[in-house]
Amino acid sequence: MNTTNLLHDARAAEKEQALFYRALAALAEERGDTALSERLNGLHADEQHHLSRLTARLVELNEPLADLSHVASPAVELGEWESVAQVREADEIARYEMLLAQDIDADTRAMIESFLEAERAHERELGGKWMDA
């Protein structure tokens, strides 16, 4: 698979991951758990940031963008969200490590390295706001 296909796949996966955390944050908010809602909103913000940066990078590479309106939030529950999130974060880490194993340009490499650092922090802390604005 070529690098741009991997970037497109990462973009779709980031949209799903952002929706995952947004749905969990909404559930925590409904439950009145402000601290958990803020924690999940931080994760959502980082994943949304990754989605936006991947979108911008693909545009810079003159790649047509796929319509991601079909990407839906996976089913979520607060009960065991941490174990589910840890698996999802491990998948993201593997995805970005695979991208870094490719022959990619310096700008894309720097972006993916910053994502990987954030995803490792997500997996370790299950908290967000690791990305600079």
CORPE-V560443 format. One line per field, one symbol per residue. phi: phi as a letter, one per 40 degrees, with the letter a starting at -180 (. if undefined). psi: psi as a letter, one per 40 degrees, with the letter a starting at -180 (. if undefined). burial: b if it has 24 or more other ideal C-beta (glycine too) atoms within 12 Angstrom, else e. A space follows every 50 residues. Layout:
phi: ???
psi: ???
burial: ???
This chain:
phi: .ccccccccccccccccccdcccccccccccgccccdccccccdcccccc dcccdccccccfcccccbcccbcccbacdbccccccccccccdccccccc cccbccccdcccccccdccccdccbfabgcccc
psi: hiddddddddddddddddddddddddddddeegddddddddddddddddd ddddddddddefhhhiheeehihihiiddfddddddddddddddddddde eigiiddddddddddddddddddddfiafeii.
burial: eebbebbbbbbbbbbbbbbbbbbbbebbeeeeeeebbebbbbbbbbbbbb bebbbebbeeeeeeeeeeeeeeeeebebeebbeebeebbebbbebbeebb eeebeeebeebbebbbbbbeebbeebbbebbee
